[in-house]
Amino acid sequence: MPSTITESTSWEAERAELEKILHSPLFSRSPALTHLLSYLCEKTFAEETEQIKEYSVALDVFDRSDAFDQDTDSIVRVQANRLRKRLSEYYAGEGANDAIHLTIPVGQYVPAFEKVTAPKQEPEGPAQVSPSRVGSSWYGTRKWWLLSGGIVAAAAVIFVLMALRPKPAVQTAGPSNAQPVPEPSIGLPVGEEVHILAGSSRKYVDHAGKVWNPDAYFGGGTTVTSMVQHIWRTQDPIIFRSSRQGDFSYNIPLKPGRYELHLYFAENFYGPENAGAGGEGSRTMTISADGQVLLRDFDVLADAGGERTAEVRVFPDISPASDGQLHLSFASGSSISGKSGSAMVSGIEILPGVRGQIRPVRIVARDVPYYSNDSRWWSPDAYFKGGQLSSSQESAQGTDDPEFYESERWGHFSYAIPVAPGKYTVTLHFIEHGIAGHSTQSEQRVFNVFCNGKAVLSRLNILDEVGENRPLVRRIKGLEPNAQGKLLLEFVPVTGYATVTAIEVVAE
């Protein structure tokens, strides 16, 4: 392992390292990250580290106004996380042999420079060859064969080590005659995206770094803002505090293509603890897209399982009409009981789609997105209720991406992941760094996992399966959503607390 020594007070070598990074292919094609890294380093070189705060970075680097609110705009945290990942990629490849390594420690924005020195090598003994007895030609040939043999031996050792290297334990649950689960596609579809914050006059940057634009393309209805603070199953309650309500429509211009539509709701008025009292049946609606009904007699409170709870519904295979617009209609009332409350929506999201199925859903238990080493993008924690987030400094073993396993959600918790009708493979990532909430390892963690009320993992004990600090990956096939369009994953403790690091949902 390389050893590290304290950084010097002279910045000449550090400046040279910064320039090398900025001109590398990894950074030269990312002007936003280049600008951010340059700003942070220049402030450090000028001995102005006390000025490196989230607020000042937002104003100086990302052109936010003086009214910047870090609670509602996560742009700095999101970009800093991307920068950490990009630096990690640089030093895993092109910069592996650099004498200085530059990092942005988690939880702060002040750069750290570490001088890296290679471990000392033992001097080789002199060749025991007598020039008086061995000709120079034979000696040169002997050196060549020794070198070649050394290369072959080294290659053999590397091959054996690679073959014996431990990998995350992957087990698949399903029928006994099930075929191996194919690896899901790496990339998400790319193209035009639309994010509309219904009923809001302001932009918002969510924890995933997506920019939500103010309300637009609407006709009819009124804007309503709720003073409710906490909303379950989201890290971004601001999306669900504003809404457009009544009988209204949206006519959203789109380029030709296939899209996936996400509609966001939360019932913040009706319910036992809310101003409107009532409960299920107090607000129902019918929602259509280009004349085709998407949801009939839709009751937000009933579908979400309670008030003040984020509710998301997903619809694949959406395309604009012949006039180049997607026409969404929201009509109040129920076809069964008649008029009932006002139709409403809090957010409209339109993403590039996949034919016949939804985009892969990837969630990692942390408050910012993550790019794994296989180039997959993982959303920050979402759709959860209960439990707590925590991270560990213990490095994961047996994986090429130990940083991925640094965090977890632990406790007694659930995820309500919105999907379209169909069958899905759910992949769960676990690791045992230590039982959160306990001071010792004397009591091992044991827990169950349910999907829509059915046990899919029983009495799981990560330590028994793979040991400490080693990833465990479980795939469960053939899961179908409930009537509310959710894969409701419940993590229930038996001993200690349940845990999960990441969840992946892929259509079969």
Stockholm file with secondary structure:
# STOCKHOLM 1.0

chainA/1-508         MPSTITESTSWEAERAELEKILHSPLFSRSPALTHLLSYLCEKTFAEETEQIKEYSVALDVFDRSDAFDQDTDSIVRVQANRLRKRLSEYYAGEGANDAIHLTIPVGQYVPAFEKVTAPKQEPEGPAQVSPSRVGSSWYGTRKWWLLSGGIVAAAAVIFVLMALRPKPAVQTAGPSNAQPVPEPSIGLPVGEEVHILAGSSRKYVDHAGKVWNPDAYFGGGTTVTSMVQHIWRTQDPIIFRSSRQGDFSYNIPLKPGRYELHLYFAENFYGPENAGAGGEGSRTMTISADGQVLLRDFDVLADAGGERTAEVRVFPDISPASDGQLHLSFASGSSISGKSGSAMVSGIEILPGVRGQIRPVRIVARDVPYYSNDSRWWSPDAYFKGGQLSSSQESAQGTDDPEFYESERWGHFSYAIPVAPGKYTVTLHFIEHGIAGHSTQSEQRVFNVFCNGKAVLSRLNILDEVGENRPLVRRIKGLEPNAQGKLLLEFVPVTGYATVTAIEVVAE
#=GR chainA/1-508 SS CCEEECCCSCCHHHHHHHHHHHTSHHHHTCHHHHHHHHHHHHHHHTTCGGGCCHHHHHHHTTCCCTTCCTTTBCHHHHHHHHHHHHHHHHHHTTTTTCSEEEECCTTCCSCEEEEEECCCCCCCCCCCCCTTTSCHHHHHHHHHHHHHHHHHHHHHHHHHHHHHCCCCEEEEESCTTCCCCCCCCSSCCCSCCEEEETTCSSCEECTTCCEEEESCSEEEEEEEECCCCCCBTCSCTHHHHEEEEEEEEEEEECCSSCEEEEEEECCCSSBTTSTTBCCTTSSCEEEEETTEEEEEEECHHHHHTSSSBCEEEEEEEECCCTTSEEEEEEEESBTTTBCCSCEEESEEEEEECBTTBCCCEEEESSSSCEECTTSCEEBCSCSEESCEEEECCSCCSSCSCGGGGSEEEEESEEEEEECCSSCEEEEEEECCSCCTTCSCSSSCCEEEEEETTEEEEEEECHHHHHCTTCCEEEEEEEECCCTTSEEEEEEEEEESCEEESEEEEEEC
#=GC SS_cons         CCEEECCCSCCHHHHHHHHHHHTSHHHHTCHHHHHHHHHHHHHHHTTCGGGCCHHHHHHHTTCCCTTCCTTTBCHHHHHHHHHHHHHHHHHHTTTTTCSEEEECCTTCCSCEEEEEECCCCCCCCCCCCCTTTSCHHHHHHHHHHHHHHHHHHHHHHHHHHHHHCCCCEEEEESCTTCCCCCCCCSSCCCSCCEEEETTCSSCEECTTCCEEEESCSEEEEEEEECCCCCCBTCSCTHHHHEEEEEEEEEEEECCSSCEEEEEEECCCSSBTTSTTBCCTTSSCEEEEETTEEEEEEECHHHHHTSSSBCEEEEEEEECCCTTSEEEEEEEESBTTTBCCSCEEESEEEEEECBTTBCCCEEEESSSSCEECTTSCEEBCSCSEESCEEEECCSCCSSCSCGGGGSEEEEESEEEEEECCSSCEEEEEEECCSCCTTCSCSSSCCEEEEEETTEEEEEEECHHHHHCTTCCEEEEEEEECCCTTSEEEEEEEEEESCEEESEEEEEEC
//
